[in-house]
Amino acid sequence: MAVNHIVDCISAGGTLAEAKSFPIYFAPLEGITGYIFRTTYEKYYGGIDKYFSPFVVTRDGGIMKNKELRDILPENNQGIDLVPQILTSQAQNFIQAASQMEALGYGEVNLNLGCPSGTVVSKGRGAGFLANLLSLGRFLDEIFDKSPCEISIKTRIGVEDVEEFPAILKLYNQYPIKELIIHPRTRREFYRGIPHRDVFLYACRHSANPLCYNGDVVEMKEMKMFAETSICRSVMIGRGFLARPGFCGNAGRKADDGDKVVLKAFVEELLGRYREVMSGEIHALHKMKELWIYLAPHFTNYQKYLKKIKKTNKMGEYLATVEQLFEEELSSLLKGGGAYEGKEI
């Protein structure tokens, strides 16, 4: 998909940022950013240069579950540039899954070396693979030798301590990584605390591969900071886009996070599409509940509504609560006579 990488995000002062060729990626979030979410987001907001799929867990032979295969099928991802992500510690499984993805038309796959989940790490996958650099090196030797697709990597900076990162980066520098996406937290930190941006700057000085920054980007001033770092080629945003859809984007961005009318249409269509494909409305409801945990704090008086949304298991009650939330927000905006300004997360 041809893209015009011109950052047109609105800065804190309300002015357009200086135009620069700087790609913006949508991070994979397990259970949330599946193909229905991705294509609905693209319809209402756009401005994303690449979407990354939640990880596909390989099995013996690299065969994927039907649910995982369905999520990356090109016919379910029309109009977006998708990079499938693979989670495994077995080189042969990676290669076979990458071959299957190449057969679907993908030229790039992403290796997950960042997931901090206990169930993933306990099997030596995701961020857990970083605990054994010797094994990881053998794995990387084989996949870079035999993969039919280009390989990007999404990584943490260590398992227990940031001091692990120089050795990890030294290993990565031995391979032609299409893009090294760094979330500058350790596995132990999960998503707590402030990202170690000093460690990312270390990577900027010492990486042999192009870099992408990922981690707590929620404002335009942060985008500009990374855009001005020559080796940082792009920024990946996940939870920031869940909380503030459209808060930034490149050419083709259709709406920003201040437009609650667009947001209302977005969440309504998202729910409708989930209801079409899911058996039992409770599953669609659970999908929307998870999203509202991020969205709700950016409404003026959200607490009572979020409490109802989280508590209910009835679709009618959910719909009524969301309608009331939007009515109150839009009414307050009209009375105030100004545009909504999203709160910082």
Summary of the structure (lengths in Angstrom):
residues: 345
radius of gyration: 20.3
end to end distance: 31.6
largest distance: 63.0
contacts: 1126
relative contact order: 0.13
helix: 47%
strand: 12%
